[in-house]
Amino acid sequence: MVLSKLRDLVSRTTEESAEPADPFVRALRSALSPERVKLDGAHRALLSHDASVFDGGNSGPVVYPETTTEVQAVMRLAAEHGRNVVPRGAGTGLAGGAIPLGVPVVVAVTRMNAILEIDEANRVAWVEPGVINLDLTKHLTPLGYHFAPDPSSQQVCTIGGNVANNSGGPHCLAYGVTNAHIAAMEVVLPDGEVAMLGGLEAEPAGLDLRGVFVGSEGTLGIVTKVAVRLTKNRPAVRTLLMAFDDVRDAANTVSDVIAAGIVPAAMEVMDRAITAAVENYVNAGYPLDAAAVLLAEVDGLESGVDIDADRIAEIARSNRATDVRLAQSDEERMLLWKGRKTAFGAVAQIAPDYYLHDTVVPRSALADVLDEIYAIADRHDLLIMNVFHAGDGNLHPLIVFDGRDDGVLDRVHAAGGEIITASLDAGGVLSGEHGIGVEKQQYMDRMFTDADLDHQNRLRQAFDPGCRTNPGKVIPSGHSCADIASLRSVQNEVWG
């Protein structure tokens, strides 16, 4: 998959048209500047994909605004010319949410990457959408704060993308996903109007439109400024690594810890296959003979974290843990987490491509659903590794494959569909943090009634009556204001 995308990118022309024939493109270049409106094949090919395994995207002009006023101009011109728009961040999404359908203009906000203000009095920071997640935390660290949502892609993913997908991460077990850490945001609506959603007050007046916008996957407008909540760094942290001879024992330990009234900052499980890949990649000190390892972290006051760490170790041993280790230094703790955060990169040692899934199941069903996932892998002759946010039941089965093998993508997508079905049958939900995009769109009616979906579509149309912003995503055919079949039928349209 990766190699084929690169070959496709290289094969396309990179020549810019000196005087584009399309009046819309000419208007865009006038509103921004010619060098920030790209129509060449290389730019369009690059932004026709995201990090998912889903193909079929075809970008129109790619624009790089640098201010809210420029985003307004793009949205107004798109409305005037009847063109669709797709917001774009770093492109790390895994559900196909950033794939442009119907050759829309792609609005890449990566140049809007300033940290505008740190407001310690209100415990917020005002940032632009292109700010990298980890860069924000590094900026806040000397002040004693951090941004709590920490996706595995935090070294490259942007705050705007986190808002779009309501992203999570290992430490969202105790602190909550992105929605809990956004106080307010400035957004440009599809007609070009600027709106401020939410506020810094304890209880902003009116409907919670901020909460509606977070997780809307770019279908309601484009965020241009965000007030993120600052989380105070805790004085003490303890990180445990526990090894088990059975993945089921690791999963049961997670449930038992929560049942005991302990809510760790994070609880992550990795099975034998991914543990071996990670250890070979970063030498984090993971045991290679374990069927599963469980990382648990508690933070707070010194005395409290020691009590919680001892109790977690006791629960793990009662579930037949073969080894329980407490990180003895910040360096060891960071190395253990580095291994977990680089797990997806580590699979490149095994195969060039992977499909990272994302469903959520009740903690009590974790062990049974994991057994079913391994059975699905066997039925489709695929290698599936499991690495997941065990504390909140957010599964991330990792299907590792070589996209050049005949028929392998069909098996990958079939296995992915069965994983979704197994998760829903266990009382789970479609997504914990990756979003719906195009990946889970066809399964929305398994989770929602017709009335639910129709009301979701009405809400969308309240923001975007023409259904022109990231059309063809999330809401399935038959309930969406977008003609999804029509969007896909114009994928070969040529801009000029």
SEMILO-204095 format. One record per residue (C-alpha): x, y, z; residue number from 0. Coordinates in Angstrom, 3 decimals. Example, Ala and Ser with C-alpha at 12.3 -4.5 7.8 and 13.67 -1.06 7.14 Angstrom:
2
{{12.300, -4.500, 7.800}, 0},
{{13.670, -1.060, 7.140}, 1},
% end
This chain:
496
{{0.000, 0.000, 0.000}, 0},
{{2.628, 2.555, 1.038}, 1},
{{4.903, 1.720, -1.892}, 2},
{{2.034, 1.791, -4.373}, 3},
{{0.948, 5.221, -3.106}, 4},
{{4.494, 6.541, -3.476}, 5},
{{4.771, 5.142, -6.995}, 6},
{{1.459, 6.808, -7.876}, 7},
{{2.682, 10.088, -6.409}, 8},
{{5.983, 10.051, -8.288}, 9},
{{4.288, 9.149, -11.562}, 10},
{{2.118, 12.272, -11.567}, 11},
{{3.194, 15.551, -13.110}, 12},
{{4.372, 18.348, -10.836}, 13},
{{3.971, 21.185, -13.306}, 14},
{{1.961, 24.196, -12.167}, 15},
{{-0.380, 25.907, -14.573}, 16},
{{0.767, 29.492, -15.054}, 17},
{{-2.778, 30.682, -15.727}, 18},
{{-5.399, 28.119, -14.655}, 19},
{{-8.497, 27.985, -16.817}, 20},
{{-10.869, 27.393, -13.914}, 21},
{{-12.194, 30.724, -12.555}, 22},
{{-12.488, 29.201, -9.083}, 23},
{{-8.764, 28.458, -9.001}, 24},
{{-7.969, 31.943, -10.257}, 25},
{{-10.135, 33.401, -7.490}, 26},
{{-8.395, 31.248, -4.874}, 27},
{{-4.967, 32.417, -6.046}, 28},
{{-6.122, 35.998, -5.883}, 29},
{{-7.509, 35.573, -2.359}, 30},
{{-4.417, 33.830, -0.961}, 31},
{{-1.371, 33.927, -3.227}, 32},
{{-0.446, 31.787, -6.247}, 33},
{{2.223, 29.835, -4.347}, 34},
{{-0.311, 28.760, -1.684}, 35},
{{-2.837, 27.338, -4.154}, 36},
{{-1.490, 24.089, -5.565}, 37},
{{-2.957, 22.328, -8.572}, 38},
{{-0.036, 20.123, -9.597}, 39},
{{-0.296, 16.348, -9.603}, 40},
{{2.192, 15.822, -6.783}, 41},
{{0.303, 17.950, -4.243}, 42},
{{-3.060, 16.571, -5.282}, 43},
{{-1.832, 12.977, -5.127}, 44},
{{-0.256, 13.451, -1.711}, 45},
{{-3.422, 14.906, -0.225}, 46},
{{-5.715, 12.350, -1.863}, 47},
{{-4.758, 9.878, 0.887}, 48},
{{-4.545, 9.806, 4.636}, 49},
{{-2.880, 7.196, 6.866}, 50},
{{-5.718, 4.706, 6.387}, 51},
{{-5.916, 1.737, 4.019}, 52},
{{-8.812, 3.326, 2.149}, 53},
{{-8.257, 4.469, -1.426}, 54},
{{-10.532, 6.330, -3.816}, 55},
{{-9.709, 9.894, -2.873}, 56},
{{-9.009, 12.533, -5.497}, 57},
{{-8.111, 16.043, -4.453}, 58},
{{-8.973, 19.200, -6.309}, 59},
{{-6.923, 22.349, -5.650}, 60},
{{-4.908, 22.293, -2.422}, 61},
{{-4.840, 25.571, -0.511}, 62},
{{-2.683, 26.600, 2.441}, 63},
{{-4.366, 29.457, 4.346}, 64},
{{-2.451, 31.176, 7.133}, 65},
{{-5.206, 33.223, 8.805}, 66},
{{-8.862, 32.974, 9.728}, 67},
{{-9.605, 35.650, 7.135}, 68},
{{-8.052, 33.487, 4.416}, 69},
{{-10.067, 30.451, 5.513}, 70},
{{-13.163, 32.643, 5.298}, 71},
{{-12.236, 33.685, 1.776}, 72},
{{-11.790, 30.068, 0.684}, 73},
{{-15.130, 29.018, 2.157}, 74},
{{-16.962, 31.951, 0.587}, 75},
{{-15.439, 31.282, -2.817}, 76},
{{-16.269, 27.584, -2.549}, 77},
{{-19.873, 28.453, -1.744}, 78},
{{-20.029, 30.963, -4.577}, 79},
{{-18.676, 28.457, -7.111}, 80},
{{-20.572, 25.463, -5.725}, 81},
{{-17.407, 23.577, -4.788}, 82},
{{-17.012, 21.111, -1.959}, 83},
{{-14.361, 21.539, 0.751}, 84},
{{-12.329, 19.055, 2.824}, 85},
{{-10.363, 20.298, 5.866}, 86},
{{-6.928, 18.710, 6.239}, 87},
{{-4.413, 18.503, 9.061}, 88},
{{-1.433, 16.160, 9.253}, 89},
{{-3.302, 13.321, 7.519}, 90},
{{-2.647, 10.805, 10.310}, 91},
{{-6.296, 9.699, 10.454}, 92},
{{-6.945, 5.967, 10.175}, 93},
{{-10.637, 5.874, 9.221}, 94},
{{-10.442, 7.627, 5.846}, 95},
{{-11.925, 10.824, 7.246}, 96},
{{-9.536, 13.087, 5.331}, 97},
{{-9.862, 11.337, 1.965}, 98},
{{-11.280, 13.921, -0.474}, 99},
{{-14.322, 12.563, -2.312}, 100},
{{-15.600, 14.275, -5.438}, 101},
{{-12.402, 16.284, -6.160}, 102},
{{-13.082, 19.055, -3.610}, 103},
{{-10.749, 21.875, -2.670}, 104},
{{-8.535, 20.618, 0.171}, 105},
{{-7.944, 23.222, 2.877}, 106},
{{-4.660, 22.294, 4.568}, 107},
{{-4.329, 24.206, 7.839}, 108},
{{-0.801, 23.015, 8.630}, 109},
{{0.636, 26.528, 8.241}, 110},
{{-1.722, 27.796, 10.946}, 111},
{{0.581, 26.424, 13.638}, 112},
{{1.073, 29.166, 16.225}, 113},
{{0.636, 28.870, 19.989}, 114},
{{-1.106, 32.211, 20.415}, 115},
{{-1.511, 32.681, 24.167}, 116},
{{-0.984, 30.840, 27.436}, 117},
{{-3.689, 31.970, 29.858}, 118},
{{-2.651, 30.484, 33.215}, 119},
{{-5.394, 32.373, 35.060}, 120},
{{-8.053, 30.464, 33.120}, 121},
{{-5.881, 27.356, 32.667}, 122},
{{-6.181, 27.443, 28.868}, 123},
{{-3.918, 27.959, 25.876}, 124},
{{-5.170, 29.499, 22.636}, 125},
{{-3.624, 27.659, 19.684}, 126},
{{-4.097, 27.370, 15.931}, 127},
{{-5.271, 24.051, 14.437}, 128},
{{-1.930, 23.142, 12.859}, 129},
{{-0.058, 22.978, 16.189}, 130},
{{1.454, 19.515, 16.715}, 131},
{{0.062, 17.739, 19.782}, 132},
{{3.442, 16.898, 21.339}, 133},
{{4.872, 20.340, 20.535}, 134},
{{2.123, 21.880, 22.645}, 135},
{{2.976, 19.691, 25.645}, 136},
{{6.692, 20.452, 25.251}, 137},
{{5.865, 24.165, 25.230}, 138},
{{3.776, 23.788, 28.398}, 139},
{{6.183, 21.562, 30.354}, 140},
{{8.365, 24.380, 31.796}, 141},
{{5.171, 25.976, 33.118}, 142},
{{4.147, 22.766, 34.906}, 143},
{{1.307, 21.813, 32.540}, 144},
{{0.581, 19.468, 29.637}, 145},
{{-2.159, 18.723, 27.103}, 146},
{{-3.701, 15.478, 28.348}, 147},
{{-4.891, 13.748, 25.137}, 148},
{{-1.837, 11.821, 23.885}, 149},
{{-2.577, 9.782, 20.732}, 150},
{{0.156, 7.406, 19.611}, 151},
{{0.644, 9.755, 16.652}, 152},
{{1.171, 12.744, 18.968}, 153},
{{4.589, 13.501, 17.456}, 154},
{{2.892, 14.426, 14.180}, 155},
{{-0.885, 14.784, 14.657}, 156},
{{-2.370, 18.255, 15.035}, 157},
{{-4.734, 19.835, 17.537}, 158},
{{-7.215, 20.493, 14.717}, 159},
{{-7.203, 16.798, 13.835}, 160},
{{-7.610, 15.878, 17.507}, 161},
{{-10.691, 18.114, 17.623}, 162},
{{-12.097, 16.621, 14.412}, 163},
{{-11.835, 13.025, 15.636}, 164},
{{-12.216, 13.572, 19.397}, 165},
{{-8.897, 11.789, 19.754}, 166},
{{-7.842, 9.824, 22.806}, 167},
{{-4.614, 8.111, 23.800}, 168},
{{-3.227, 5.973, 26.627}, 169},
{{-3.650, 8.620, 29.334}, 170},
{{-7.276, 9.380, 28.527}, 171},
{{-8.441, 6.645, 30.899}, 172},
{{-8.266, 9.051, 33.835}, 173},
{{-8.269, 12.374, 32.013}, 174},
{{-10.797, 11.861, 29.224}, 175},
{{-10.595, 12.280, 25.445}, 176},
{{-10.198, 15.558, 23.543}, 177},
{{-13.749, 16.787, 24.173}, 178},
{{-12.973, 17.115, 27.892}, 179},
{{-10.015, 19.381, 27.131}, 180},
{{-11.516, 21.929, 24.742}, 181},
{{-13.040, 25.033, 26.325}, 182},
{{-13.843, 26.998, 23.192}, 183},
{{-13.027, 27.254, 19.519}, 184},
{{-13.264, 29.697, 16.666}, 185},
{{-14.664, 28.045, 13.531}, 186},
{{-15.382, 29.121, 9.986}, 187},
{{-18.741, 27.779, 8.850}, 188},
{{-19.409, 26.563, 5.279}, 189},
{{-20.840, 29.951, 4.252}, 190},
{{-17.723, 31.769, 5.490}, 191},
{{-19.227, 33.073, 8.719}, 192},
{{-16.963, 32.996, 11.787}, 193},
{{-18.469, 31.626, 15.009}, 194},
{{-17.121, 31.173, 18.534}, 195},
{{-18.338, 27.926, 20.077}, 196},
{{-18.080, 27.405, 23.818}, 197},
{{-16.340, 29.838, 26.141}, 198},
{{-14.078, 30.225, 29.149}, 199},
{{-16.983, 30.558, 31.569}, 200},
{{-17.721, 27.644, 33.875}, 201},
{{-21.104, 27.195, 32.193}, 202},
{{-21.291, 28.966, 28.800}, 203},
{{-24.800, 30.080, 27.883}, 204},
{{-26.859, 28.284, 25.255}, 205},
{{-26.544, 24.917, 23.583}, 206},
{{-23.223, 23.074, 23.742}, 207},
{{-22.288, 23.609, 20.098}, 208},
{{-18.640, 23.187, 21.086}, 209},
{{-19.438, 19.608, 22.083}, 210},
{{-21.288, 19.094, 18.805}, 211},
{{-18.310, 20.305, 16.760}, 212},
{{-15.693, 18.180, 18.546}, 213},
{{-15.701, 14.790, 16.822}, 214},
{{-17.660, 15.996, 13.782}, 215},
{{-14.813, 14.942, 11.465}, 216},
{{-14.703, 18.147, 9.449}, 217},
{{-18.338, 17.959, 8.336}, 218},
{{-19.514, 21.145, 10.099}, 219},
{{-16.798, 23.647, 9.247}, 220},
{{-13.113, 24.411, 9.807}, 221},
{{-11.628, 25.203, 13.206}, 222},
{{-9.182, 28.123, 13.159}, 223},
{{-8.419, 28.724, 16.858}, 224},
{{-8.800, 26.443, 19.878}, 225},
{{-8.788, 27.131, 23.609}, 226},
{{-7.330, 23.921, 25.058}, 227},
{{-7.481, 23.209, 28.767}, 228},
{{-4.162, 22.942, 30.607}, 229},
{{-3.659, 19.907, 32.839}, 230},
{{-1.350, 20.347, 35.814}, 231},
{{1.585, 17.955, 35.923}, 232},
{{1.215, 15.561, 38.855}, 233},
{{3.952, 15.550, 41.535}, 234},
{{4.450, 11.770, 41.505}, 235},
{{4.097, 9.044, 38.866}, 236},
{{4.491, 5.272, 39.110}, 237},
{{4.615, 2.994, 36.065}, 238},
{{4.299, -0.787, 36.284}, 239},
{{5.019, -3.432, 33.673}, 240},
{{3.250, -6.757, 34.234}, 241},
{{3.766, -9.940, 32.211}, 242},
{{1.262, -12.758, 31.684}, 243},
{{1.222, -16.170, 30.044}, 244},
{{-2.305, -15.562, 28.742}, 245},
{{-3.809, -12.424, 27.171}, 246},
{{-7.050, -13.235, 28.985}, 247},
{{-5.297, -12.855, 32.365}, 248},
{{-4.037, -9.408, 31.358}, 249},
{{-7.533, -8.369, 30.259}, 250},
{{-9.066, -9.670, 33.485}, 251},
{{-6.484, -7.743, 35.509}, 252},
{{-7.646, -4.528, 33.864}, 253},
{{-11.275, -5.217, 34.809}, 254},
{{-10.330, -6.163, 38.363}, 255},
{{-8.274, -2.991, 38.888}, 256},
{{-11.189, -0.769, 37.866}, 257},
{{-13.602, -2.875, 39.928}, 258},
{{-11.339, -2.281, 42.943}, 259},
{{-12.010, 1.454, 42.641}, 260},
{{-8.611, 2.362, 41.199}, 261},
{{-8.593, 4.558, 38.111}, 262},
{{-5.029, 4.641, 36.757}, 263},
{{-3.893, 7.375, 34.394}, 264},
{{-3.324, 4.656, 31.779}, 265},
{{-3.642, 0.900, 31.266}, 266},
{{-2.291, -0.544, 28.014}, 267},
{{-2.028, -4.162, 26.836}, 268},
{{0.252, -5.554, 24.124}, 269},
{{0.230, -9.176, 23.012}, 270},
{{3.290, -11.360, 22.334}, 271},
{{3.668, -10.539, 18.630}, 272},
{{3.622, -6.765, 18.980}, 273},
{{5.751, -6.907, 22.148}, 274},
{{8.490, -8.748, 20.256}, 275},
{{8.348, -6.251, 17.391}, 276},
{{8.553, -3.292, 19.786}, 277},
{{11.400, -4.756, 21.821}, 278},
{{13.429, -5.402, 18.693}, 279},
{{12.702, -1.823, 17.599}, 280},
{{13.472, 0.230, 20.734}, 281},
{{14.947, -2.170, 23.357}, 282},
{{12.541, -0.991, 26.022}, 283},
{{13.106, -4.005, 28.262}, 284},
{{9.844, -5.816, 27.521}, 285},
{{9.802, -9.574, 28.304}, 286},
{{9.845, -11.598, 25.075}, 287},
{{8.459, -14.788, 26.653}, 288},
{{5.164, -13.208, 27.790}, 289},
{{1.884, -13.785, 25.965}, 290},
{{0.892, -10.253, 26.991}, 291},
{{2.302, -7.282, 28.843}, 292},
{{0.224, -4.746, 30.730}, 293},
{{1.476, -1.199, 31.304}, 294},
{{-0.265, 0.642, 34.114}, 295},
{{0.486, 4.158, 35.313}, 296},
{{-0.824, 5.998, 38.351}, 297},
{{-0.154, 9.619, 39.201}, 298},
{{-0.958, 11.998, 42.030}, 299},
{{0.486, 12.588, 45.487}, 300},
{{3.536, 10.560, 46.541}, 301},
{{1.826, 8.485, 49.214}, 302},
{{-1.255, 7.818, 47.130}, 303},
{{0.549, 6.553, 44.044}, 304},
{{2.576, 4.071, 46.093}, 305},
{{-0.606, 2.633, 47.597}, 306},
{{-2.286, 2.341, 44.170}, 307},
{{0.808, 0.809, 42.561}, 308},
{{1.067, -1.828, 45.304}, 309},
{{-2.619, -2.683, 44.964}, 310},
{{-2.374, -3.017, 41.155}, 311},
{{0.637, -5.324, 41.547}, 312},
{{-1.331, -7.440, 44.020}, 313},
{{-4.286, -7.733, 41.630}, 314},
{{-1.960, -8.682, 38.760}, 315},
{{-0.369, -11.461, 40.815}, 316},
{{-3.829, -12.757, 41.718}, 317},
{{-4.438, -13.051, 37.959}, 318},
{{-1.290, -15.172, 37.521}, 319},
{{1.127, -12.444, 36.449}, 320},
{{4.531, -14.026, 35.849}, 321},
{{6.405, -10.784, 36.483}, 322},
{{5.573, -7.407, 37.991}, 323},
{{8.109, -4.616, 37.612}, 324},
{{8.017, -1.013, 38.814}, 325},
{{9.991, 1.498, 36.725}, 326},
{{12.830, 2.735, 38.922}, 327},
{{13.495, 6.040, 37.178}, 328},
{{11.923, 8.594, 34.872}, 329},
{{14.233, 7.340, 32.121}, 330},
{{12.976, 3.768, 32.483}, 331},
{{9.378, 4.958, 32.625}, 332},
{{9.785, 7.043, 29.468}, 333},
{{11.430, 4.133, 27.654}, 334},
{{8.518, 1.842, 28.486}, 335},
{{6.109, 4.418, 27.077}, 336},
{{8.314, 5.029, 24.067}, 337},
{{7.916, 1.349, 23.248}, 338},
{{4.137, 1.592, 23.467}, 339},
{{3.947, 4.819, 21.442}, 340},
{{6.155, 3.426, 18.636}, 341},
{{4.344, 0.096, 18.367}, 342},
{{2.804, 0.895, 15.001}, 343},
{{6.116, 1.945, 13.493}, 344},
{{7.687, -1.273, 14.761}, 345},
{{5.518, -3.436, 12.519}, 346},
{{7.458, -2.223, 9.471}, 347},
{{9.973, -4.927, 10.404}, 348},
{{7.314, -7.520, 9.618}, 349},
{{5.362, -6.168, 6.631}, 350},
{{5.103, -2.849, 4.771}, 351},
{{1.424, -2.203, 5.502}, 352},
{{-0.978, -2.354, 8.390}, 353},
{{-4.635, -1.669, 9.152}, 354},
{{-5.166, -0.370, 12.674}, 355},
{{-8.722, -0.938, 13.829}, 356},
{{-10.640, 0.960, 16.501}, 357},
{{-13.692, -0.280, 18.382}, 358},
{{-14.692, -0.133, 22.039}, 359},
{{-16.126, -2.975, 24.094}, 360},
{{-17.146, -3.250, 27.767}, 361},
{{-14.130, -4.128, 29.918}, 362},
{{-15.934, -7.269, 31.062}, 363},
{{-16.045, -8.442, 27.425}, 364},
{{-12.388, -7.747, 26.593}, 365},
{{-11.120, -11.300, 26.983}, 366},
{{-13.935, -12.878, 24.944}, 367},
{{-13.667, -10.334, 22.122}, 368},
{{-9.883, -10.805, 21.968}, 369},
{{-10.413, -14.552, 21.569}, 370},
{{-12.793, -13.827, 18.695}, 371},
{{-10.300, -11.468, 17.037}, 372},
{{-7.624, -14.173, 17.021}, 373},
{{-10.181, -16.570, 15.501}, 374},
{{-10.988, -13.988, 12.793}, 375},
{{-7.275, -13.757, 11.978}, 376},
{{-7.069, -17.531, 11.568}, 377},
{{-10.159, -17.662, 9.334}, 378},
{{-8.722, -15.056, 6.966}, 379},
{{-5.104, -16.261, 7.129}, 380},
{{-3.901, -12.907, 8.475}, 381},
{{-1.491, -11.795, 11.175}, 382},
{{-3.285, -9.697, 13.781}, 383},
{{-1.414, -8.130, 16.684}, 384},
{{-3.262, -6.579, 19.588}, 385},
{{-2.206, -3.355, 21.301}, 386},
{{-4.943, -1.343, 22.942}, 387},
{{-6.206, 1.109, 25.551}, 388},
{{-7.366, -1.665, 27.843}, 389},
{{-8.558, 0.586, 30.647}, 390},
{{-11.467, 1.973, 28.649}, 391},
{{-11.987, -1.061, 26.400}, 392},
{{-10.677, 0.690, 23.274}, 393},
{{-9.387, -2.116, 21.051}, 394},
{{-6.731, -1.565, 18.374}, 395},
{{-6.295, -4.846, 16.480}, 396},
{{-3.364, -4.353, 14.104}, 397},
{{-3.696, -6.298, 10.844}, 398},
{{-0.204, -6.550, 9.317}, 399},
{{0.080, -7.346, 5.605}, 400},
{{1.772, -6.675, 2.277}, 401},
{{-0.586, -4.784, -0.016}, 402},
{{1.201, -6.175, -3.084}, 403},
{{-0.090, -9.694, -2.382}, 404},
{{-3.020, -10.679, -4.601}, 405},
{{-6.356, -10.565, -2.801}, 406},
{{-4.914, -9.590, 0.563}, 407},
{{-6.855, -6.305, 0.807}, 408},
{{-10.129, -8.162, 0.343}, 409},
{{-9.225, -10.418, 3.283}, 410},
{{-8.099, -7.439, 5.359}, 411},
{{-11.366, -5.556, 4.851}, 412},
{{-13.415, -8.710, 5.466}, 413},
{{-11.588, -9.309, 8.746}, 414},
{{-12.066, -5.663, 9.700}, 415},
{{-15.802, -5.962, 9.152}, 416},
{{-15.967, -9.073, 11.339}, 417},
{{-14.064, -7.279, 14.116}, 418},
{{-16.643, -4.492, 14.042}, 419},
{{-19.503, -6.984, 14.155}, 420},
{{-17.944, -8.912, 17.045}, 421},
{{-17.443, -5.687, 18.995}, 422},
{{-21.013, -4.483, 18.454}, 423},
{{-22.398, -7.915, 19.343}, 424},
{{-20.506, -7.679, 22.646}, 425},
{{-22.270, -4.422, 23.476}, 426},
{{-19.520, -2.184, 22.129}, 427},
{{-19.439, 0.890, 19.905}, 428},
{{-17.910, 1.705, 16.531}, 429},
{{-15.058, 3.987, 17.530}, 430},
{{-13.097, 5.137, 20.518}, 431},
{{-10.961, 7.801, 18.851}, 432},
{{-10.338, 7.202, 15.133}, 433},
{{-13.784, 8.315, 14.015}, 434},
{{-16.194, 6.904, 11.444}, 435},
{{-14.873, 8.422, 8.191}, 436},
{{-15.522, 5.989, 5.373}, 437},
{{-14.267, 2.998, 7.358}, 438},
{{-17.296, 2.407, 9.564}, 439},
{{-19.905, 4.335, 7.605}, 440},
{{-21.684, 1.208, 6.367}, 441},
{{-22.009, -0.063, 9.957}, 442},
{{-23.678, 3.056, 11.366}, 443},
{{-27.136, 1.536, 10.985}, 444},
{{-26.018, -1.388, 13.159}, 445},
{{-25.528, 1.019, 16.041}, 446},
{{-28.135, 3.707, 15.317}, 447},
{{-31.790, 3.609, 14.307}, 448},
{{-33.094, 5.284, 11.152}, 449},
{{-34.452, 8.095, 13.318}, 450},
{{-31.043, 8.537, 14.985}, 451},
{{-29.294, 8.834, 11.630}, 452},
{{-31.887, 11.194, 10.193}, 453},
{{-31.496, 13.516, 13.186}, 454},
{{-27.714, 13.405, 12.845}, 455},
{{-28.129, 14.473, 9.230}, 456},
{{-30.486, 17.310, 10.236}, 457},
{{-27.908, 18.538, 12.730}, 458},
{{-25.273, 18.515, 10.036}, 459},
{{-27.490, 20.486, 7.665}, 460},
{{-28.061, 23.108, 10.380}, 461},
{{-24.350, 23.927, 9.998}, 462},
{{-23.972, 23.036, 6.324}, 463},
{{-27.263, 23.166, 4.386}, 464},
{{-25.530, 22.323, 1.103}, 465},
{{-23.627, 19.362, 2.571}, 466},
{{-20.438, 20.655, 0.932}, 467},
{{-17.968, 20.288, 3.819}, 468},
{{-16.231, 16.893, 3.834}, 469},
{{-19.177, 15.311, 2.012}, 470},
{{-19.632, 11.570, 1.840}, 471},
{{-18.336, 10.855, 5.340}, 472},
{{-19.784, 9.468, 8.565}, 473},
{{-23.518, 9.322, 7.770}, 474},
{{-24.351, 6.436, 5.398}, 475},
{{-26.198, 6.528, 2.097}, 476},
{{-29.944, 6.814, 2.503}, 477},
{{-29.576, 9.148, 5.475}, 478},
{{-26.922, 11.600, 4.268}, 479},
{{-27.616, 14.898, 2.563}, 480},
{{-24.634, 14.077, 0.311}, 481},
{{-25.040, 11.934, -2.789}, 482},
{{-22.213, 9.552, -1.929}, 483},
{{-22.507, 7.530, -5.143}, 484},
{{-22.258, 10.717, -7.184}, 485},
{{-19.181, 11.863, -5.254}, 486},
{{-17.411, 8.634, -6.077}, 487},
{{-18.466, 8.741, -9.724}, 488},
{{-16.512, 11.946, -10.421}, 489},
{{-13.237, 10.728, -8.988}, 490},
{{-11.450, 11.077, -12.314}, 491},
{{-12.487, 14.652, -12.995}, 492},
{{-9.497, 16.745, -14.068}, 493},
{{-8.890, 20.235, -12.743}, 494},
{{-7.197, 22.846, -14.854}, 495},
% end
